[in-house]
């Protein structure tokens, strides 16, 4: 097999950190975590970097980048990092992301490398936006996304965005603080719920003296998935949204929201900084109040160094570390209409033998090929809802370059899409209108159309 630069980087990381190797059978039976989640996940340099440049790393939150509340018609969604970037003008303030603004804005604000921003941009436009215009909504569906504007909805269908109907494509169940879209209650997948946020803060007090560390977030991801299995009869975890995107989002919080200093060049994340990014304020009684869409970058906040960016290989290694530390969080499948009824998918069946066990996902190179295979399998059914004829063919032409970003995966089996393996899971079948809610959930948060 030929290996790409990405795969060689991943292999180097595995050799540098033997703990990334799959545990033996006895260890897999242990109570989670099966293996420690790295304090500094990603490539080896993440644990070694020790430089700090205050002038280069201080993020500007004044002038052009002053904080502004979203205005009527501006879109905000489930990702606090994207919301904060839009509220400070690092992304368009209307919430419609473009190829150029994602690459430039997330690099300037967070130090997210273009290997990562390009993958984020291409997969999100593929599943939730318009691959032809290279625009997508960071929240609800919008006519601004499509090349044809309002006419697109009538002719082709409107790209979903990553809220509401975009659920289970990028954004997914068991997120950091958002609700499960088809849960009986607390089911806005766009708004944050204080009880889930407080669980994260409490866990940080218990595990890391109040710091939000990468291991704390990995354990929180495990806890959130266990909560969803026990409380949401419609809980569902597909390959991309559930196994890849959701664990990656948890690691993003540490990787992209941590503050940096000369004493802590690799970053440290305190509650007050997370409060700003997640739009929480401390009340007189010590509780925290959430305000939808008002996520912000704190004053005197220093992003990760551009000499040590967060890259696509770092993301893949973070997900592989999650699959090693908490194997159950990487299961594909869901509840079958009752709580605690999780039924897993045969990985060998949906991957054509590429992946046969959860331990296979602990190998970041194989994980990368599995993700690429899934994107290839899901793209036609996703795009056929928006495009037809020549436009569909042009949009599907973008799938190959996305897979190439993940490395060299020769003779990749076709794989199966959710439409092929999800029939027995209500969470894979139901749509927003099936649950009986309209614009708000039981807490008054946006649940469907704004």
HELIX and SHEET records of a PDB file:
HELIX    1   1 UNK A    5  UNK A   16  1                                  12    
HELIX    2   2 UNK A   18  UNK A   20  5                                   3    
HELIX    3   3 UNK A   25  UNK A   28  1                                   4    
HELIX    4   4 UNK A   44  UNK A   47  5                                   4    
HELIX    5   5 UNK A   54  UNK A   57  1                                   4    
HELIX    6   6 UNK A   63  UNK A   65  5                                   3    
HELIX    7   7 UNK A   80  UNK A   87  1                                   8    
HELIX    8   8 UNK A   99  UNK A  110  1                                  12    
HELIX    9   9 UNK A  114  UNK A  128  1                                  15    
HELIX   10  10 UNK A  150  UNK A  155  1                                   6    
HELIX   11  11 UNK A  164  UNK A  166  5                                   3    
HELIX   12  12 UNK A  194  UNK A  208  1                                  15    
HELIX   13  13 UNK A  214  UNK A  231  1                                  18    
HELIX   14  14 UNK A  239  UNK A  245  3                                   7    
HELIX   15  15 UNK A  246  UNK A  257  1                                  12    
HELIX   16  16 UNK A  271  UNK A  278  1                                   8    
HELIX   17  17 UNK A  306  UNK A  308  5                                   3    
HELIX   18  18 UNK A  312  UNK A  325  1                                  14    
HELIX   19  19 UNK A  327  UNK A  330  5                                   4    
HELIX   20  20 UNK A  347  UNK A  351  1                                   5    
HELIX   21  21 UNK A  358  UNK A  362  5                                   5    
HELIX   22  22 UNK A  364  UNK A  383  1                                  20    
HELIX   23  23 UNK A  389  UNK A  396  1                                   8    
HELIX   24  24 UNK A  398  UNK A  405  1                                   8    
HELIX   25  25 UNK A  418  UNK A  421  1                                   4    
HELIX   26  26 UNK A  426  UNK A  429  1                                   4    
HELIX   27  27 UNK A  432  UNK A  435  5                                   4    
SHEET    1   A 2 UNK A  96  UNK A  98  0                                        
SHEET    2   A 2 UNK A 135  UNK A 137 -1                                        
SHEET    1   B 3 UNK A 236  UNK A 237  0                                        
SHEET    2   B 3 UNK A 333  UNK A 334 -1                                        
SHEET    3   B 3 UNK A 343  UNK A 344 -1                                        
SHEET    1   C 2 UNK A 280  UNK A 282  0                                        
SHEET    2   C 2 UNK A 288  UNK A 290 -1                                        
END                                                                             
